[in-house]
Amino acid sequence: MNDLQRRALEYIRNAGGSPEVAWFDDDHDPIGPQLRSDLRRMGVAEELDDRFTEKRRIVLTDVGRSELGGQK
């Protein structure tokens, strides 16, 4: 995992653990979509549909939390 990917995991954690995909992409412009794809492929993040807000969110997987030392 490179430094950019680790910082993206920290961003997810620090944004309450489930920022909207649109926010993630905006804050990581212009590489947000590719970065999300890389994180999913690595198994450290996944995307979920929030049925309450009807927004797509990115969250850490157990592997992603482990990469950050199990910190919440």
N, C-alpha and C positions, 0 to 999 in steps of 0.2 A: 504494500500500500504506500502510495506516495504522499507527500505533505499536503497537496491539494485535496486529495481524497479524505485524508484524516481530518482536515479542517472542515470539509463538507459534513462529515459525521458529527463533529462538534457543533456545527451550525444547527443540524437537526436536533440534537440533544438540547442545545441552548434555546431553541425556539419552541420550547414546551414539549418536545418529543414528537410532534406531528404537524410541521408546517404545511401549508397548502403548497402543492406542486408549483402553482403560479408564482408564489413568493420565492420559492427556492430558485426557480429559473430566473426570475428577475434579479435576485441578489447574486446570482452566479453568471449573469449575462457576459459574454455571448455563449458560454459553454454549458449552461445549465442542463439542457436536455441530454447532451452527451455524457455529462457527469452523472446524472441520474441513471442513465443506462449502464454506465460502468459500475456504479454502486450496486445496482440490482444484479448484474452479471456476477459480481464478486460475492453476492449473497449477504451483504452487510446492510442493505436497505431494501424496503419493498414499498409499493404504493397501494393504498387502500382508498375505497370510496367512503366518504363520510355521509351516511344516509340522512343525518340531521341537517347538515349544511349543504348537502349535495355538491361538495367540493372534493377533489382528489387530493390526498395527503401522502407525504412521504414519511416513513417511520423506520427506525432502526430495527433490525432483526436481533436475535440473541447473539449472533456472530458479530454484528456491528457493535452491540454494547460491550461484548468481550474485547473487541479491538480497542475500545476506549478504556479498558481496564475495569469493566463492570460498573463504571460510574453512571449515575442516573442523571 
